[in-house]
């Protein structure tokens, strides 16, 4: 089950955290993986790790806040592999602050990276996917997109926007046998949460019915499922991977 043999996947924000674990999981399922991020050194390490396990990976330096880098990056991926079957929009940043004091630049940077960047990436894969009449697009949202979170108005708006984007494009391209879904992780052990004080982490665990923070592998497993043939009749869906933290 969940074989991705002969598929080509693209993962943005692949240099660390959920993106890195997702790249490994897709490769282990048989996909050739193009890993995209700003940090070339970490990407090179990831490619070596995947290759050492018998997989195939291709590193692309890409800042999804830069439209030109997105376009050139996807062009190089298509030149390398000839197609793109799976897109995982994972790249994201935070610029936290209370709404009353949030600087316009902090708002714009988060929206541009987390939401607009994902939209531009989708635009790059739609032509080859529509021509092939097949494809999987998976957008990584967040539990806070559904629950809200103080001090993260920009981040929450961007992740909620991804859910809306997911549903709109799912309807637009369903006739071409392309599915578009979102995964909404809860609090996951990652570089983004590693900076939280231990006291805060313990308080978070109390709010999670399963009693622990998630891992990148927990999220990656859900992405592999949505990318597989077994998920062919699922589109426009938001898959919550949050340990029961938010029950909609």
Secondary structure, DSSP 8 states (H G I E B T S, - for coil): ----TT-EEEEESTTSHHHHHHHHHHHHTT-EEEEEES-HHHHHHHHHHHHHTT--EEEEE--TT-HHHHHHHHHHHHHHHS---EEEE-------B-GGG--HHHHHHHHIIIIIHHHHHHHHHHHHHHHHT-EEEEEE--THHHH--TTBHHHHHHHHHHHHHHHHHHHHHGGGTEEEEEEEE-SBSSHHHHTS-HHHHHHHHHT-TTSS-B-HHHHHHHHHHHHSGGGTT--S-EEEESTTSS--
